[in-house]
Amino acid sequence: MRAILSGLHHKKNLQELELELIDVPEPFDDLAVTFLEKQTKASITIPVSKVLSAQVVRLRLNASDLQFPAEGQSEFSWELYLNLQQQNTRGLIQVESEYLSDRHQLTLTSYYQLNSDANGMALFNMHTEQAEDEFTINAINLQDDQLQVIGPSRINNHAITNQRLVLKNVQADSSAEWPITQMTLHGLFTGVIPLSDLAADSTQQLFIRSTIDGQDLEQRVVLAKSLAGQVTQAVTPGHRLVIIDKRFDNGIRVQETAAPSIPQRLANVPGKVGGATKFLSMLMDKANLFYMRRLFKRGHRPYDQPTLIFESFGGRQVSDSPYAIYQLFTQLYPGFTFIWSIDRSQKKFCKENGIPFVIRRTSKWVRTLEKSSFWISNARFPSWVKKPNYVTYIQTWHGTPLKKLGLDIENVSMPGTTTTKYHANFVREANRWDALVSPNDYSTRIFRSAFGFNNQILKVGYPRNDELINSTREDVTALKQELGIPLDKKVVLYAPTYRDNQFAEKGKYTFELPFSLDEFRDRYGKDAVLVLRMHYLISNALDISGYEGVVFDFSNHPNISDLYLISDMLITDYSSVFFDFAYLKRPILFYPYDYHMYKDELRGFYLDYEKDLPGEIAHNESQLLTMIGDKLKTPDMSDDQKFMDFYQRFCSIDDGLSSLKIVNYVVQQIEKHG
């Protein structure tokens, strides 16, 4: 027996769900659907209201009933179960889904969306606490010398009236509006702005004005999805260039400027040569990859001497837990052979610090990997790297999971891969790990399920965090002096994650600061400094010129633990850095400025983001700047019960000896097989 959600209809202010039934026995008199909320386990049972045929039935509900007062909860995700109450057949059948809906706005601050989980089961997702000043559109394009916007013209089946598109000129502090009169599909409008109307050499933000339930509103236009597949550049007949892009807060920005002249195009010829060079380089990379694969297939014999290979973030750094293990190993057992697998960018660092290395993707690198005894890495090796059976591969990983990983990611939106490929690669790689380091029971459970991992788990804490536990005040002072941080000022660390939906091209991601550096400097510049630590995938350098002495960009600093130690508080969003920073028992502030969009459009979370965090949430820039001052007044969180509950759950097993435990594990393996 199966039940499949196959459609959604609107009847006045109610919603009517259509279900297709397969092999469900009649009669249908007592059929009902039970809605089960995944987080709270609350349930609502609604009887089937209409039988269209032996295969199709409908039930009518008020979507507003699927939200209820729940402390700290603004997202509700309901599973659907067909409830059989017949004399000879009783039970529940989970409803599948072949119907995915667009968002349906119930009120200014709430909407719902029908979706399916990774197993194809139906989900009725309710969202509340949406910002009243945001208006979500469906698409935006530059076509036929016009800027065209498509968006909803109804809220809960009630028409929105007097809709107008508005562009606000950032430089001139002025605005202009264009009426919306064209309706397209039911419930959608198409609004247009002639490109000839745009102010020359301007940057403008898009808003919408309308009347809803008699209330005149002005809302910022946002687009939750990426701009992929939409036309975002156009050259007008007057030889002007118009570009649409998204701001950090998903708002729409329209830029108008002069299109490149013929001399400027000719000046770009070297760029074309550069493009040809890049293409040639890609061909050489492919040839080198083919050569590497052949080298790995050759038989290799292991070195007589125990040899340990270390790698961090695919060779891009000499850092993290592998570096902590390496440093202790060289002190305790200098007679072993230690080699770092690095990109060429790390060559100078290794030479300056006397670190033995081999350059990745060279024939020497292949021989060294294949003849060594141990691989110790915090990320995945390429799938084409062959692991001999005499190698022990220790995976230290690089964080306590907040965002879903591996098999738990239902929809992978990263460039260059698909969900199926991503899952398969994760499982294939995890099966090569002989041991996986875990910082707590929470992570152990997730690693087992997300990686499909059945080998040995070393629940000893992350070696990289030993430094946080063992460092002294004198160490912190020395670090500040080394980094040029004023000793008489508080330090605020901002370390956000990257967004999977903000990639520019394969391997490159973009980011824009979601708060004003001017505001921070004006309010806190006399007493505090701001340290920026952006994710290593971020491609564009931040411009902090003019903020010298107040803002420091340490995105490329190799050891993030140094930045934790010098900081009096942390600001983050969805990055797992707060799990490590919590070891210091210092205040943490969360600034998920795009939370409601991020949660749905991207990967989702393991924790309840609104309830389980060890700190308060700032929902907008104004709250953020106020809370910074409050947090700086509470340097020690030891008396905060919620924080300490978090600490006991995630940090308590780490005693500052994680590196030693890994070293002892490796030595034990050497003695066992020696």
Secondary structure, DSSP 8 states (H G I E B T S, - for coil): -EEEEEEEEEETTEEEEEEEEES--S--TT-EEEEEETTT--EEEEE--EE-SSSEEEEEE-GGGG----TT--EEEEEEEEEEE-SS-EEEEE-EE------EEEETTEEEEEEE-TTSBEEEEEE----TTEEE-SEEEEETTEEEEEEE-EETTEE-EEEEEEEEETTTTEEEEEE--EE-STTEEEEEEEGGGS-TTEEEEEEEEEEETTEEEEEEEE-SS--TTS--EEE-TTSEEEEEEE-TTSBEEEEEEE---HHHHHHTHHHHHHHHHHHHHHHHHHHHHHHHHHHHHS-----SS-EEEEEBGGGTBS-HHHHHHHHHHHHH-TTSEEEEEE-GGGHHHHHHTT--EEETTSHHHHHHHHH-SEEEESS---TTS---TT-EEEE--SS--SB--GGG-SS---TT--HHHHHHHHHHHHTT-SEEEESSHHHHHHHHHHHT--SEEEES--GGGHHHHH--HHHHHHHHHHHT--TTSEEEEE-----TT-EEETTEE----SS-HHHHHHHHTTTEEEEE---TTB-S----TT-TTTEEE-TT-S-HHHHHHH-SEEEESS-THHHHHGGGT--EEE--TTHHHHHHHS--BSS-TTTS-SSEE--SHHHHHHHHHHHHT----TT-HHHHHHHHHHTTT--S-HHHHHHHHHHHHHHHH-
